[in-house]
C-alpha cells in the first residue's frame, strides 16, 4: 500500500462560461489539469491493487464475450474502507464540476467504478449509460478519470458530440449489436466524433444519455481508469423499466423508494451550493 499522503482535493476547478455552454451543446467535455501528476500518483497504486484483487479469476480474453473483453469492471471501491479511494470518489473538486455542468443545486454519489482495459482488450461498443439507471430525469453525469496519459491506441474514450439529444439506441445494451446499429445511426445523423487522447490530469464528464465508446487497447500495458457517477441531489427513483434498472436499484441505491429522492446510505450528497444562493451554480 502506498505511503503517500492524501492530496487536498477541496480546491475548486474554475469553469468558464464558454466551457459551460460547450457542455450544454455537446453533452460532454474534456477538461485539462483537473489533477496534478502527484495527485494521481497518490491514488493509482491503491486503485490498481484493489482492481487486481477484486477482479481476479477472469477467463482468458479469448473466452470472453464482447462486454467481457472490453474491460475489467469493479464497482463501489469507496465502500472497501480504503481511505485513499474514498478521498478521490468524494473529492469536492470533482463534485463541484459535476454540479456546475448539470446546473443543479448539488450532486449525490450514484456509484464509482474502475474500468481497466487489459493489454489486448477489445473495444467498448457504442452505448448510453442511463439505460441502466432508474431515474426520473436526465441530470446524471460521469467523470472519467484516467490515472495516466491515455493515447488513442490505449483505448481512449470517444464521444458523439450532441448525441444526448437523440433517443434512437438508448435502449440497446452494450453489445456487438449496439456498436453496429448506433454507429450506423450516428453516421447517418452526421454527429461529430471526438476520439482524442487524454493528457495526464485530464478528466472528461459526460451526460447519462451521451453516446460514447472506446477503442481496443493495442498497447502492452493496461488502460487504468477510475470513474465516478453523480446524480442530481434531488433526483427521484422511478419504477424500473427493465431488469438492468431493477438490478441497479438493488445494488447502488438500496432502500430508496419509488417516487422519492434517492437518499440511501450509498448515495451521500458530495457537493451542494449555498441554499441562499440565487443561482443554480457558480463559476
C-alpha positions as CSV (number, residue, x, y, z in Angstrom):
1,X,0.0,0.0,0.0
2,X,1.3,3.5,-0.9
3,X,2.7,5.6,1.9
4,X,2.0,8.9,0.1
5,X,0.0,11.5,2.0
6,X,-3.5,12.1,0.7
7,X,-3.9,15.2,-1.5
8,X,-6.3,18.0,-0.7
9,X,-9.0,17.8,-3.4
10,X,-11.1,20.6,-2.0
11,X,-9.6,23.3,-4.1
12,X,-12.0,24.2,-6.9
13,X,-11.5,23.9,-10.6
14,X,-12.9,27.0,-12.3
15,X,-15.1,26.5,-15.3
16,X,-15.5,29.3,-17.9
17,X,-18.8,30.4,-19.4
18,X,-17.6,29.0,-22.7
19,X,-16.9,25.6,-21.2
20,X,-20.4,25.5,-19.6
21,X,-22.0,26.4,-22.9
22,X,-20.0,23.8,-24.8
23,X,-21.1,21.1,-22.4
24,X,-24.7,22.0,-22.9
25,X,-24.3,21.7,-26.6
26,X,-22.1,18.6,-26.8
27,X,-23.2,16.6,-23.8
28,X,-19.6,16.0,-22.7
29,X,-16.5,18.0,-22.0
30,X,-12.8,17.2,-21.6
31,X,-11.0,19.3,-19.0
32,X,-7.2,19.5,-18.8
33,X,-5.3,19.7,-15.5
34,X,-8.1,18.7,-13.2
35,X,-5.5,16.8,-11.3
36,X,-1.7,17.1,-11.0
37,X,0.5,14.1,-11.7
38,X,1.4,13.9,-8.0
39,X,-2.3,13.8,-7.0
40,X,-3.0,10.9,-9.4
41,X,0.1,9.1,-8.2
42,X,-1.4,9.0,-4.7
43,X,-4.4,7.0,-6.0
44,X,-3.1,4.9,-8.8
45,X,-1.3,2.2,-6.8
46,X,-4.1,1.6,-4.4
47,X,-6.8,1.5,-7.0
48,X,-4.8,-0.8,-9.3
49,X,-4.1,-3.1,-6.3
50,X,-7.8,-3.3,-5.5
51,X,-8.8,-4.0,-9.1
52,X,-6.4,-6.8,-9.4
53,X,-7.7,-8.3,-6.1
54,X,-11.4,-7.8,-6.8
55,X,-11.4,-8.7,-10.5
56,X,-9.4,-11.9,-10.2
57,X,-10.5,-15.2,-11.7
58,X,-11.5,-13.9,-15.1
59,X,-11.4,-16.2,-18.1
60,X,-8.7,-15.6,-20.7
61,X,-9.7,-12.8,-23.1
62,X,-10.2,-15.3,-26.0
63,X,-13.0,-17.0,-24.0
64,X,-15.0,-13.8,-23.1
65,X,-17.8,-12.1,-24.9
66,X,-17.6,-8.5,-26.2
67,X,-18.5,-7.0,-22.9
68,X,-16.1,-9.1,-21.0
69,X,-13.2,-8.3,-23.4
70,X,-13.9,-4.5,-23.1
71,X,-12.7,-4.0,-19.6
72,X,-12.3,-5.2,-16.0
73,X,-15.1,-3.6,-14.1
74,X,-15.1,-3.2,-10.3
75,X,-17.8,-1.2,-8.6
76,X,-18.0,0.9,-5.5
77,X,-14.4,0.8,-4.4
78,X,-15.1,3.5,-1.9
79,X,-17.0,1.0,0.3
80,X,-13.9,-1.1,0.8
81,X,-12.7,1.1,3.7
82,X,-9.7,2.3,1.7
83,X,-9.4,6.0,2.7
84,X,-7.3,6.7,-0.4
85,X,-10.0,5.6,-2.8
86,X,-12.7,7.4,-0.8
87,X,-10.7,10.6,-1.0
88,X,-10.9,10.5,-4.8
89,X,-14.5,9.4,-5.1
90,X,-15.7,12.0,-2.6
91,X,-13.5,14.8,-4.0
92,X,-15.3,18.2,-3.7
93,X,-13.4,19.4,-6.7
94,X,-15.0,16.8,-9.0
95,X,-18.4,17.0,-7.4
96,X,-18.5,20.8,-7.8
97,X,-17.6,20.5,-11.5
98,X,-20.4,17.9,-11.9
99,X,-22.9,20.3,-10.1
100,X,-22.0,23.2,-12.3
101,X,-22.2,21.2,-15.5
102,X,-25.5,19.7,-14.6
103,X,-26.8,23.2,-13.5
104,X,-28.3,21.7,-10.3
105,X,-28.0,22.8,-6.7
106,X,-25.9,19.8,-5.8
107,X,-25.0,16.2,-6.6
108,X,-25.1,12.8,-4.9
109,X,-22.9,9.9,-5.5
110,X,-24.5,7.1,-7.5
111,X,-21.6,4.8,-7.5
112,X,-17.9,4.6,-8.6
113,X,-16.4,2.0,-10.9
114,X,-12.9,1.2,-12.0
115,X,-12.6,0.4,-15.7
116,X,-9.4,-1.3,-16.6
117,X,-8.9,-2.2,-20.3
118,X,-6.3,-5.0,-20.3
119,X,-3.5,-5.3,-22.8
120,X,-5.2,-6.8,-25.9
121,X,-8.6,-5.8,-24.5
122,X,-11.4,-5.3,-27.1
123,X,-13.4,-2.3,-27.9
124,X,-16.3,-1.0,-25.8
125,X,-19.4,-0.7,-28.0
126,X,-21.4,2.4,-28.5
127,X,-24.0,2.9,-25.7
128,X,-25.5,5.3,-23.3
129,X,-25.2,4.8,-19.5
130,X,-28.6,5.8,-18.3
131,X,-30.4,2.9,-19.9
132,X,-29.2,1.1,-16.7
133,X,-30.4,3.7,-14.3
134,X,-33.9,4.1,-12.8
135,X,-34.1,7.9,-12.5
136,X,-36.9,10.4,-13.4
137,X,-34.6,13.0,-15.0
138,X,-31.5,13.2,-17.2
139,X,-29.5,15.1,-14.6
140,X,-26.8,12.4,-14.3
141,X,-23.1,12.7,-15.2
142,X,-20.0,10.5,-15.2
143,X,-16.4,11.7,-14.5
144,X,-14.0,9.6,-16.5
145,X,-10.6,9.8,-14.7
146,X,-7.6,8.3,-16.4
147,X,-4.8,7.5,-13.9
148,X,-2.2,8.1,-16.5
149,X,-2.0,9.6,-20.0
150,X,-4.2,7.7,-22.5
151,X,-3.2,7.7,-26.1
152,X,-5.8,6.6,-28.7
153,X,-4.1,3.2,-29.0
154,X,-4.6,2.5,-25.3
155,X,-8.4,2.6,-25.7
156,X,-9.4,6.2,-25.2
157,X,-13.0,7.2,-24.6
158,X,-14.8,8.6,-27.7
159,X,-18.0,10.8,-27.7
160,X,-20.6,11.6,-30.3
161,X,-20.9,15.3,-29.8
162,X,-24.5,16.4,-29.3
163,X,-25.9,12.9,-29.2
164,X,-27.6,13.4,-25.9
165,X,-30.4,14.9,-28.0
166,X,-31.3,11.7,-29.8
167,X,-33.4,8.8,-28.5
168,X,-32.6,6.1,-31.0
169,X,-30.4,3.3,-29.5
170,X,-30.9,4.4,-25.9
171,X,-32.5,1.0,-25.0
172,X,-29.7,-1.1,-26.5
173,X,-27.4,-2.9,-24.1
174,X,-23.6,-2.8,-24.7
175,X,-23.1,-5.4,-27.4
176,X,-21.9,-6.0,-30.9
177,X,-25.5,-5.1,-32.0
178,X,-25.3,-1.7,-30.2
179,X,-22.0,-1.0,-31.9
180,X,-23.3,-1.7,-35.3
181,X,-26.7,-0.1,-35.1
182,X,-25.7,3.1,-33.2
183,X,-22.6,3.6,-35.3
184,X,-24.8,3.5,-38.5
185,X,-27.3,5.9,-37.0
186,X,-24.6,8.4,-35.8
187,X,-23.0,8.4,-39.3
188,X,-26.4,9.0,-41.0
189,X,-27.1,11.8,-38.5
190,X,-23.7,13.3,-39.1
191,X,-22.7,13.6,-35.4
192,X,-19.1,14.7,-35.0
193,X,-17.0,12.0,-33.2
194,X,-14.3,13.1,-30.7
195,X,-11.7,10.4,-30.3
196,X,-8.7,12.3,-28.9
197,X,-6.1,11.2,-26.3
198,X,-6.1,12.2,-22.7
199,X,-3.2,14.1,-21.2
200,X,-2.0,13.4,-17.6
201,X,-4.6,15.0,-15.3
202,X,-7.2,15.4,-18.0
203,X,-10.8,14.3,-17.0
204,X,-13.9,14.1,-19.1
205,X,-17.5,14.5,-18.0
206,X,-20.5,13.1,-20.0
207,X,-24.2,13.1,-19.5
208,X,-26.1,9.8,-18.9
209,X,-27.6,10.0,-22.4
210,X,-24.5,10.9,-24.4
211,X,-23.4,8.2,-26.7
212,X,-19.8,7.0,-26.2
213,X,-17.5,4.1,-26.9
214,X,-13.8,3.2,-26.5
215,X,-11.4,1.6,-28.9
216,X,-9.4,-1.6,-28.2
217,X,-6.2,-1.5,-26.2
218,X,-3.4,-2.1,-28.7
219,X,-0.6,-1.4,-26.2
220,X,1.2,-3.9,-24.0
221,X,0.1,-2.0,-20.9
222,X,-3.4,-1.7,-19.4
223,X,-5.6,1.4,-19.6
224,X,-6.3,2.3,-16.0
225,X,-9.3,4.5,-15.4
226,X,-11.5,5.4,-12.4
227,X,-15.0,6.7,-12.9
228,X,-17.4,8.5,-10.5
229,X,-21.1,8.8,-11.4
230,X,-23.1,11.7,-9.9
231,X,-26.8,12.3,-9.8
232,X,-28.8,15.5,-9.0
233,X,-29.1,15.6,-5.3
234,X,-32.9,15.9,-5.7
235,X,-33.3,13.1,-8.3
236,X,-36.2,10.7,-7.7
237,X,-36.4,6.9,-8.3
238,X,-38.8,5.6,-10.9
239,X,-40.3,2.2,-11.4
240,X,-37.5,0.3,-13.2
241,X,-38.2,-0.2,-16.9
242,X,-36.0,-3.2,-17.4
243,X,-34.2,-5.9,-15.4
244,X,-30.9,-3.9,-15.6
245,X,-32.6,-0.9,-13.8
246,X,-34.1,-3.2,-11.2
247,X,-30.6,-4.6,-10.5
248,X,-29.1,-1.1,-10.3
249,X,-31.8,-0.1,-7.8
250,X,-31.0,-3.0,-5.5
251,X,-27.2,-2.7,-5.8
252,X,-26.5,1.1,-5.9
253,X,-29.4,2.7,-4.0
254,X,-30.8,0.0,-1.8
255,X,-33.7,1.1,0.3
256,X,-34.6,4.0,-2.0
257,X,-38.4,4.2,-2.6
258,X,-40.1,4.7,-5.9
259,X,-41.2,8.3,-6.4
260,X,-38.9,9.6,-3.6
261,X,-35.5,11.3,-3.6
262,X,-32.6,8.7,-3.9
263,X,-31.3,9.1,-0.4
264,X,-29.8,5.8,0.6
265,X,-26.6,5.4,2.7
266,X,-24.8,4.6,-0.5
267,X,-25.8,7.9,-2.1
268,X,-24.5,10.8,0.0
269,X,-24.5,14.4,-1.1
270,X,-21.0,15.2,-2.2
271,X,-21.4,18.9,-3.0
272,X,-24.2,21.4,-2.8
273,X,-24.5,25.2,-3.3
274,X,-25.4,27.6,-0.6
275,X,-29.2,27.4,-0.2
276,X,-29.4,31.2,-0.1
277,X,-27.6,31.5,-3.4
278,X,-29.8,32.8,-6.2
279,X,-28.0,30.9,-8.9
280,X,-28.1,27.1,-9.5
281,X,-24.4,27.1,-9.8
282,X,-21.3,29.3,-9.6
283,X,-18.3,29.6,-11.8
